[in-house]
């Protein structure tokens, strides 16, 4: 039997249900079709992830075919070209991914070609978790409680033996897709931080599970602590299986290598990843509209100047600016700082959450439609299980609490390095003598705050209260 295997967000060989099924049924032709709509950082990651995957397939004795064009017509044409007996893929749980899966199945059925899809991305099928009233959950805690009660994901599957399709098949060249940035090439910081691909994912996972996870619960909130897994981009591109992560974490807890508190906290964050995709399946409209429809009428101010200052890391609030500069340089931002920067944009600047979501989509290597949408709506107060409208992060107190010694700030704001800890979180409160001794001239070396915290906070509260009334 000849099987055409369509890769999408599953760029791995280990624990890959669609690949395993295809290999167990005869000859296999893996094909990857150029995706549309990726941000710049994601394109960079995809290029190197595919380079790594080509190497893996080469070691398995099988070529990886690249094609461009409309996915449905391209798959039909290629399936006909090679005489495929079936087409398989792993499902994508987004409105566009679900829609494409449905189109593919219909078109293949009409052409008389069987197809089959698999869950290679989630621990549990979103349609199988419902309330007692058979309605979707809208709050994370009861959703995750229900998942944990019935969660029994299959054990990971070893990388299969691949029997490649007999005969040559034409393929485009990956380099012709121009996924890498040029003129200028801004990716140096990304290359220094990351190793895209399945092997890089496994190395990250071993480092985290081997010890870092035991500092996770408290350390995950400290930007300078490096206590997170850094697996998010690897998961976004399917370079590592969430089932592997789940089972190996539970095994490590049972064997005493990971303490239960930290292990379960980490698993609950995996649960948030499941919840974000769950929301996309049951409420696909949240891609473009607030989960709480009342917020469609919210009076966002959308100042281009405030948005530009935020994007450039020039708000005058060190924790916000450090986060935005980390993002630009590495394609990543610490999760605690993501919440602070998102709250600042939506509530201090009263800028629509979609503007922030679009910037993150373009600059994050872990850009993920589910997490990005749910997180920005959470920050703006209009999403499922969202932060209440009156919860406005104080960027000064957040900085003082989670970066007490200014270690994170000094990495990304070298112009403030010499400021004492007391003032590095709020340089505008330092005297002229202290600023001079630290070689800081506000408005020149570092910007003055673009908004006054107290005034912006009250303005946001007033806007939200007036809107609610």
Buried (B, 14 or more C-beta within 10 A) or exposed (E): EBBBBBBBBBBBBBBBBBBBBBBEBEBBBBBBBBBEEBBBBBBBBBBBBBEBBBBBBEEBEBBBBBBEEEBBEBBBEBBEEBEBBBBBBBBBBBBBBBEBBEBBBEBBEEEEBEBBBBBBBBBBEBEEBBEEEEEBBBEBEEBBEBBEEEBEBEEBBEBBEBBBBEEEBEEBEBEEBEBBBEEEEBBEBBBEBBBBBBBBBBEBBEBBBEEBBBBBBEBBBBBBBEBBBBBBBBBBBBBBBBBBBBBBBBEBBEEEBBBEEBBBBBBBBBBBBBBBBBBBBBBBEBBEBBBBEEBEEBEBEEBEEBBEBBBEBBBBBBBBBBBBBBBBBBBBBBBBBBBBBBBBBBBBBBBBBBBBBBBBBBBBBBBBBBBBBBBBBBBBBBBBBBBEBEEBBBBBEBBBBBBEEBBBBBBBBEBBBBBEBEBBBBBBEBEEEBBEEBEBEBEEEBBEBBBEBEEBBEBBBEBBEEEEE
